[in-house]
Every structure is written in structure tokens, then in C-alpha cells.
Amino acid sequence: MAKAFDSIAQGLQEAIALNKGQPVAAKTHRPAEVDVAGIRHKLGMTQLEFAAKFCISVSTLRHWERGDRTPHGPALALLHVVAKEPQAVLRALA
């Protein structure tokens, strides 16, 4: 039981340090930010077309493009794939 507690406590301390911007021993992966408007322009789509094709609300897309919000989690992963392989995503979502 003590081992489990120590492991959890260490993870918590690393998470707090990471959140404060301090270096931690744990390996972390943060995908790079994406230029949502740039991806959309590269594909030659309007905001409405892009939102419809990739199942994103137009309102959310507009917030991302204005910089009010940034995509994260699964949306960020989707946008990275769309940036690299848009036709594959379009085929998968068709």
C-alpha cells in the first residue's frame, strides 16, 4: 500500500511542477498548436464547409480562428491529421 501511495504522490508532485512550467522527470507529450484558418484555407473551404466536413461546430471553428480558444484533446489530434492527410480524413468521415 505504501508503494502505491508513494507512486501517486510522486505523480501528483510532477503534475503540479509541470503545471507551473517547471521541468519534470516524467515524459510528456504536447502536440504543437495548429493554424486552423491556415488548414482551412489550404483546403479551399469556407468556414461552413470545413465545419460540416470535419464535424466541428461553426461557432467553435470561429473561436479557434479568432484565437479566443485553442483546440485541445481529440479536436487537436483531428486537426493535426487533417493538416497532414485531409483526403484520408474526408474518406473516413464520408
C-alpha positions in Angstrom: 0.0 0.0 0.0 2.9 2.4 0.8 4.3 1.8 -2.7 1.0 2.8 -4.3 0.8 5.9 -2.2 4.4 6.9 -3.0 3.7 6.4 -6.7 0.6 8.5 -6.6 2.3 11.2 -4.5 5.2 11.4 -7.0 2.8 11.7 -9.9 0.9 14.5 -8.2 4.1 16.4 -7.4 5.2 16.0 -11.1 1.8 17.2 -12.3 2.0 20.3 -10.1 5.5 21.1 -11.2 4.6 20.6 -14.9 1.6 22.9 -14.5 3.9 25.5 -13.0 6.2 25.2 -16.0 9.0 23.5 -14.1 11.0 20.7 -15.6 9.9 17.2 -14.6 11.4 13.7 -14.9 8.2 12.3 -16.4 7.9 12.2 -20.2 5.2 14.4 -21.5 3.8 15.0 -25.0 2.1 18.2 -26.0 1.1 18.4 -29.7 2.1 21.6 -31.4 -0.6 24.2 -31.9 -2.2 24.3 -35.3 -3.2 27.2 -37.6 -6.8 26.3 -38.0 -7.5 29.1 -40.5 -4.4 28.1 -42.5 -5.5 24.5 -42.7 -9.0 25.6 -43.9 -7.6 28.0 -46.5 -5.2 25.3 -47.8 -8.2 23.1 -48.4 -10.1 25.9 -50.1 -13.1 25.6 -47.8 -15.4 28.2 -46.2 -15.9 28.0 -42.5 -19.3 26.4 -43.1 -17.9 23.7 -45.4 -14.9 23.0 -43.1 -17.1 22.7 -40.0 -19.6 20.4 -41.8 -16.9 18.2 -43.3 -15.0 17.7 -40.1 -17.9 17.6 -37.6 -16.9 20.8 -35.8 -19.4 23.5 -34.8 -19.1 26.7 -36.8 -19.1 28.7 -33.6 -16.2 26.6 -32.2 -14.3 27.0 -35.5 -14.7 30.7 -35.5 -13.4 30.9 -31.9 -10.3 28.9 -32.9 -9.7 31.1 -35.9 -10.0 34.3 -33.9 -7.8 32.9 -31.2 -10.4 33.2 -28.5 -9.9 29.5 -27.8 -7.5 26.8 -28.9 -8.3 23.3 -29.9 -7.2 20.6 -27.5 -7.6 16.9 -26.9 -9.3 14.9 -29.7 -10.0 18.1 -31.7 -6.3 19.0 -31.8 -5.4 15.4 -32.8 -8.1 15.6 -35.6 -6.7 18.9 -36.9 -3.2 17.6 -37.0 -4.4 14.6 -39.1 -6.4 16.9 -41.3 -3.4 19.1 -41.8 -1.3 16.1 -43.0 -3.8 13.8 -44.6 -7.0 15.7 -45.3 -8.2 13.3 -48.0 -7.9 10.3 -45.7 -10.0 12.0 -43.1 -12.6 13.1 -45.6 -12.8 9.4 -46.9 -13.1 8.1 -43.3 -15.9 10.6 -42.5 -17.8 10.1 -45.8 
